[in-house]
Amino acid sequence: MKNRCLIFMCILLLGLFLYGCNSSSSSDGAKSSQSQVAQQEDGDDTTPPEEEPPEEPPVEPPIEITGSYTISAMGGASTLGGGGLAGSIEVSACEDVSFLKSGTVDADFVVPMYPIEESLGPYPLVITGAQTVVVDPDSGGPDGLLYMLSGDPNLYISDGDNYLGSGDDNEIVVTGLKVMPGGVLVFGLNYDSNDIDEDDDVTTGQDTAALVFTYDVIIQGTVVTAPLASAYMPDSYYPEDRGSLWIQHTYDPHGLYHIAHFVLGPNGVILTAGVDADVQDDRGGDAGDVGIYEFDGCFLDGLIDASGGDGICDGDGGYGGCVDILSFGTMVSTGIIDTSGGDGSNGGDA
């Protein structure tokens, strides 16, 4: 009996113990729920805050380095002969390479001025009026006659006897030429440059006035070439087609070199233009070429007209010529160079 009472008392105490624990847990849970509700009502966010990205390190400014060395690829200067051509620079590396630039590019340029101190040599020719240079005269002609020979680029002044060219020691070979303002000099044609007649002979089918000078050529007036039809066995009998002009600086007969310049003054004209047609449905004349070579300086301030002539109605426009200039020194061009094709029902080619 006592044992039954003891067991009953133990069971009763155990039940009371379990009830107290459950009540405490429920109370704590209620309090926790109430606390969470209160926090939510107060607007508190229990979500952990996002981590901010780390700050980037400051960028260091580039280090400025002034180099003490330079790379130069300039052509050589010159006085008489031509300056040497510059070479090239090539760099390759298997690691990093850095070229540093400091300073600025010096592109200053002083335009040379003329009038130059002209030099026409010991046998100058100065043209003040209108004169024509004949080709292959029958004889020496009158004293003072200006002439050229086919295949010979010299310009001669006759001494009045019957001997021509270099075969006469008394003939004057012009060393320098000057055409004054208002002067007009017409050159006949003495050289076949294209061999259209296919005879390998520069003295037939002449299409060019070819001349050499050892000193200056100064044109302040007008220089004109003759029509192609004026040549012996001409390339063209069409009177509107004009011949070419070729002027070159060269050594004197003794092999000496003299500084020489080519100057086309502000009123100077070189005319190899084709002539405009003057007959219904006729084509315009073809222009001749212009070549100026190997002077120590070229100053072009006037007009080089190598344009084609205009046709009439159904006539085609003439072809423009070519202008070729090679200077061994300074070249300044402030004038006009015209190689346009002539107008017509079909425009001419330039």
C-alpha positions as CSV (number, residue, x, y, z in Angstrom):
1,M,0.0,0.0,0.0
2,K,2.8,2.3,0.9
3,N,4.6,1.4,-2.3
4,R,1.5,2.3,-4.4
5,C,1.2,5.7,-2.7
6,L,4.9,6.4,-3.3
7,I,4.6,5.5,-7.0
8,F,1.5,7.7,-7.3
9,M,3.3,10.7,-5.7
10,C,6.3,10.3,-8.1
11,I,4.0,10.3,-11.1
12,L,2.2,13.4,-9.9
13,L,5.4,15.3,-9.3
14,L,6.7,14.3,-12.8
15,G,3.5,15.7,-14.3
16,L,3.8,18.9,-12.5
17,F,7.4,19.3,-13.6
18,L,6.6,18.7,-17.3
19,Y,3.7,21.2,-17.1
20,G,6.0,23.9,-15.7
21,C,8.5,23.4,-18.5
22,N,5.9,23.6,-21.2
23,S,4.4,26.7,-19.7
24,S,7.8,28.4,-19.6
25,S,8.6,27.5,-23.2
26,S,5.2,28.7,-24.4
27,S,5.6,31.9,-22.5
28,D,9.1,32.4,-23.9
29,G,7.8,31.6,-27.5
30,A,5.0,34.1,-27.1
31,K,7.3,36.7,-25.9
32,S,9.6,36.1,-28.8
33,S,6.7,36.3,-31.3
34,Q,5.6,39.5,-29.7
35,S,9.1,40.9,-29.8
36,Q,9.4,40.1,-33.6
37,V,6.0,41.7,-34.3
38,A,7.0,44.8,-32.3
39,Q,10.2,45.1,-34.3
40,Q,8.4,44.7,-37.6
41,E,5.9,47.4,-36.5
42,D,8.8,49.7,-35.6
43,G,10.2,49.2,-39.2
44,D,13.3,47.3,-38.1
45,D,14.8,45.1,-40.9
46,T,16.3,41.9,-39.6
47,T,17.8,41.1,-43.1
48,P,21.6,41.4,-42.9
49,P,22.9,44.6,-44.8
50,E,24.6,44.1,-48.2
51,E,28.4,44.5,-48.2
52,E,29.7,47.6,-50.0
53,P,32.3,47.1,-52.8
54,P,35.8,47.9,-51.7
55,E,37.2,51.3,-52.8
56,E,39.4,51.3,-55.9
57,P,43.0,52.4,-55.3
58,P,43.7,56.0,-56.6
59,V,45.1,56.2,-60.2
60,E,48.7,57.4,-60.2
61,P,49.4,60.2,-62.7
62,P,51.8,59.2,-65.5
63,I,55.4,59.9,-64.9
64,E,56.7,62.6,-67.2
65,I,60.2,61.9,-68.6
66,T,62.1,64.2,-70.8
67,G,64.3,62.2,-73.2
68,S,67.9,63.3,-73.8
69,Y,68.2,61.6,-77.2
70,T,66.5,62.2,-80.5
71,I,65.6,60.3,-83.7
72,S,66.5,62.2,-86.8
73,A,65.8,61.2,-90.5
74,M,66.4,64.5,-92.4
75,G,67.8,64.8,-95.9
76,G,71.1,66.5,-96.3
77,A,71.5,70.2,-97.1
78,S,73.2,71.3,-100.3
79,T,74.9,74.1,-102.1
80,L,76.0,72.9,-105.5
81,G,75.2,69.2,-105.5
82,G,72.0,67.6,-104.3
83,G,71.7,66.8,-100.6
84,G,71.6,63.1,-99.7
85,L,68.4,61.3,-99.2
86,A,67.4,60.3,-95.7
87,G,67.4,56.7,-94.7
88,S,64.9,54.8,-92.6
89,I,64.7,53.7,-89.0
90,E,63.2,50.4,-87.9
91,V,62.8,49.2,-84.3
92,S,61.7,45.7,-83.1
93,A,61.9,44.2,-79.6
94,C,60.8,41.1,-77.7
95,E,59.8,43.2,-74.6
96,D,58.0,46.5,-74.0
97,V,59.3,49.5,-75.9
98,S,58.4,53.1,-75.3
99,F,59.2,56.1,-77.4
100,L,58.7,59.4,-75.6
101,K,57.9,62.6,-77.4
102,S,58.7,66.0,-76.1
103,G,58.7,69.4,-77.7
104,T,57.0,70.3,-81.0
105,V,57.7,69.7,-84.7
106,D,59.6,72.6,-86.3
107,A,58.0,73.2,-89.7
108,D,58.9,76.8,-90.2
109,F,59.8,77.6,-93.8
110,V,61.0,80.9,-95.3
111,V,60.0,81.2,-98.9
112,P,63.0,82.3,-101.0
113,M,62.4,85.6,-102.8
114,Y,63.4,86.8,-106.1
115,P,64.5,88.8,-108.1
116,I,67.7,86.8,-107.8
117,E,71.1,88.1,-108.7
118,E,70.8,87.1,-112.3
119,S,73.6,85.7,-114.3
120,L,73.3,85.2,-118.1
121,G,76.9,84.2,-118.7
122,P,79.3,85.5,-121.3
123,Y,76.9,85.3,-124.3
124,P,73.5,86.5,-123.1
125,L,70.4,86.9,-125.2
126,V,67.9,89.6,-124.2
127,I,64.6,89.9,-126.1
128,T,62.8,93.2,-125.9
129,G,60.5,92.9,-129.0
130,A,59.1,90.1,-131.1
131,Q,61.6,87.6,-132.6
132,T,61.4,84.1,-134.1
133,V,64.0,81.4,-133.8
134,V,64.3,79.6,-137.1
135,V,65.3,76.0,-137.5
136,D,67.8,74.8,-140.1
137,P,68.3,78.0,-142.1
138,D,69.6,77.5,-145.7
139,S,72.7,79.5,-144.8
140,G,74.2,81.4,-142.0
141,G,71.8,84.2,-142.8
142,P,72.3,87.8,-141.7
143,D,74.5,88.7,-138.8
144,G,72.6,88.4,-135.6
145,L,70.1,85.7,-136.9
146,L,68.7,83.5,-134.1
147,Y,68.6,79.9,-135.2
148,M,68.6,76.3,-134.0
149,L,69.6,73.1,-135.8
150,S,67.6,69.9,-135.9
151,G,68.9,67.5,-133.2
152,D,71.0,70.2,-131.7
153,P,69.7,71.8,-128.4
154,N,71.9,74.9,-128.6
155,L,70.6,78.3,-129.5
156,Y,72.9,80.1,-131.9
157,I,73.4,83.7,-133.0
158,S,74.8,83.9,-136.6
159,D,77.9,85.8,-137.4
160,G,76.7,86.3,-141.0
161,D,78.8,83.8,-142.9
162,N,77.7,80.6,-144.5
163,Y,78.8,78.3,-141.7
164,L,76.3,77.1,-139.2
165,G,76.4,75.6,-135.7
166,S,79.4,74.3,-133.8
167,G,81.3,73.9,-137.1
168,D,81.9,77.7,-137.1
169,D,84.1,78.9,-134.3
170,N,82.7,82.4,-134.7
171,E,79.0,81.4,-134.1
172,I,77.8,82.5,-130.7
173,V,76.2,79.9,-128.5
174,V,73.7,81.6,-126.2
175,T,74.6,81.0,-122.5
176,G,71.6,82.7,-120.8
177,L,68.2,84.0,-121.9
178,K,66.1,86.9,-120.7
179,V,62.7,87.9,-122.3
180,M,61.8,91.3,-121.1
181,P,58.2,92.5,-120.4
182,G,56.5,93.0,-123.7
183,G,59.0,90.8,-125.5
184,V,57.8,87.7,-127.5
185,L,60.1,84.9,-128.5
186,V,58.8,82.1,-130.9
187,F,60.8,78.9,-131.0
188,G,60.7,76.7,-134.0
189,L,60.8,72.9,-133.6
190,N,64.1,71.1,-133.7
191,Y,63.7,67.7,-132.1
192,D,61.6,64.6,-132.6
193,S,60.8,63.4,-129.1
194,N,58.0,60.8,-129.9
195,D,59.2,59.2,-133.1
196,I,55.7,58.9,-134.5
197,D,57.2,58.6,-137.9
198,E,59.2,55.5,-136.7
199,D,62.4,56.4,-138.4
200,D,64.6,56.7,-135.3
201,D,65.7,60.1,-136.5
202,V,65.4,63.1,-134.2
203,T,65.8,65.5,-137.1
204,T,62.6,64.6,-138.9
205,G,59.0,64.9,-137.6
206,Q,60.1,67.4,-135.1
207,D,57.6,68.1,-132.4
208,T,59.6,69.9,-129.7
209,A,61.7,73.0,-129.3
210,A,64.6,71.5,-127.2
211,L,67.2,73.9,-125.7
212,V,70.0,73.9,-123.2
213,F,71.5,76.8,-121.3
214,T,74.5,77.0,-119.0
215,Y,73.2,80.1,-117.0
216,D,69.9,81.7,-116.1
217,V,66.7,81.7,-118.0
218,I,64.4,84.6,-117.1
219,I,61.0,85.0,-118.8
220,Q,59.2,88.2,-118.0
221,G,57.5,88.4,-121.4
222,T,56.1,85.6,-123.6
223,V,57.7,82.4,-125.0
224,V,55.7,80.5,-127.7
225,T,56.3,77.3,-129.6
226,A,55.6,76.9,-133.3
227,P,52.7,74.8,-134.7
228,L,53.5,71.1,-135.4
229,A,52.8,71.7,-139.1
230,S,55.8,73.9,-139.3
231,A,58.2,70.9,-138.9
232,Y,59.8,68.9,-141.7
233,M,57.7,65.8,-142.2
234,P,55.4,66.9,-139.3
235,D,53.4,64.7,-137.0
236,S,50.4,66.8,-137.8
237,Y,49.4,69.1,-140.6
238,Y,46.6,70.5,-138.5
239,P,47.5,74.1,-138.0
240,E,46.0,74.4,-134.5
241,D,48.3,71.7,-132.9
242,R,51.2,73.2,-131.2
243,G,54.7,71.9,-130.5
244,S,56.3,71.2,-127.1
245,L,59.0,73.2,-125.2
246,W,61.9,71.5,-123.4
247,I,64.5,73.7,-121.5
248,Q,67.4,72.2,-119.6
249,H,70.4,73.5,-117.6
250,T,73.7,71.9,-118.5
251,Y,77.5,72.1,-118.2
252,D,79.3,74.6,-120.4
253,P,81.5,73.3,-123.3
254,H,84.5,73.2,-121.0
255,G,82.7,70.8,-118.6
256,L,82.3,73.6,-116.0
257,Y,79.1,73.8,-113.9
258,H,77.6,77.3,-113.3
259,I,74.8,78.0,-110.8
260,A,71.6,78.8,-112.8
261,H,68.0,79.6,-112.1
262,F,64.8,79.5,-114.1
263,V,62.5,82.4,-113.4
264,L,59.0,82.9,-114.8
265,G,58.0,86.4,-113.7
266,P,54.5,87.6,-112.6
267,N,53.8,88.8,-116.2
268,G,55.7,85.9,-117.9
269,V,53.9,83.4,-120.1
270,I,55.0,80.1,-121.6
271,L,52.5,79.2,-124.3
272,T,52.2,75.7,-125.8
273,A,48.4,75.7,-125.9
274,G,46.4,74.3,-128.7
275,V,44.7,76.9,-130.9
276,D,40.9,77.3,-130.9
277,A,39.1,76.1,-134.0
278,D,37.9,78.8,-136.4
279,V,35.9,76.6,-138.9
280,Q,32.5,75.1,-138.3
281,D,32.6,71.6,-136.7
282,D,36.4,71.8,-136.5
283,R,38.3,70.4,-133.5
284,G,40.5,72.4,-131.2
285,G,44.2,72.1,-131.4
286,D,46.2,69.8,-129.2
287,A,48.7,71.4,-126.8
288,G,52.4,70.7,-126.6
289,D,54.2,69.7,-123.4
290,V,56.4,71.8,-121.2
291,G,59.6,70.5,-119.5
292,I,62.0,72.5,-117.3
293,Y,64.9,70.5,-116.0
294,E,67.9,70.6,-113.7
295,F,68.2,74.3,-112.7
296,D,69.4,75.1,-109.3
297,G,66.2,76.9,-108.5
298,C,62.8,77.5,-110.2
299,F,60.6,80.4,-109.4
300,L,57.3,80.2,-111.2
301,D,55.1,83.3,-110.7
302,G,53.5,83.6,-114.2
303,L,51.4,81.5,-116.5
304,I,52.3,78.1,-118.1
305,D,49.4,77.5,-120.6
306,A,49.4,73.9,-122.1
307,S,45.6,73.7,-122.5
308,G,43.8,72.2,-125.4
309,G,42.0,74.4,-127.9
310,D,38.2,74.7,-128.1
311,G,36.3,73.0,-130.9
312,I,33.3,74.6,-132.7
313,C,29.8,72.9,-132.6
314,D,30.5,69.2,-133.3
315,G,34.2,69.7,-133.2
316,D,36.1,68.0,-130.3
317,G,38.1,69.9,-127.8
318,G,41.9,69.6,-128.1
319,Y,44.1,67.6,-125.7
320,G,45.9,69.4,-122.9
321,G,49.6,68.9,-122.6
322,C,51.9,67.7,-119.8
323,V,54.0,70.0,-117.6
324,D,57.1,68.4,-116.0
325,I,59.5,70.4,-113.8
326,L,62.6,69.1,-112.1
327,S,64.6,71.5,-109.9
328,F,67.9,70.6,-108.3
329,G,67.3,73.3,-105.7
330,T,64.4,75.4,-104.4
331,M,61.2,75.5,-106.4
332,V,58.5,78.0,-105.6
333,S,55.3,78.1,-107.7
334,T,52.8,80.9,-107.1
335,G,51.6,81.2,-110.6
336,I,49.1,79.3,-112.9
337,I,49.7,76.1,-114.7
338,D,46.9,75.1,-117.0
339,T,46.8,71.7,-118.8
340,S,43.0,71.6,-119.3
341,G,41.4,69.9,-122.3
342,G,39.6,72.2,-124.7
343,D,35.8,72.6,-124.8
344,G,33.8,70.9,-127.6
345,S,30.9,68.5,-128.2
346,N,33.3,66.0,-126.7
347,G,35.6,67.5,-124.1
348,G,39.3,67.1,-124.7
349,D,41.5,64.9,-122.4
350,A,43.9,66.6,-120.0
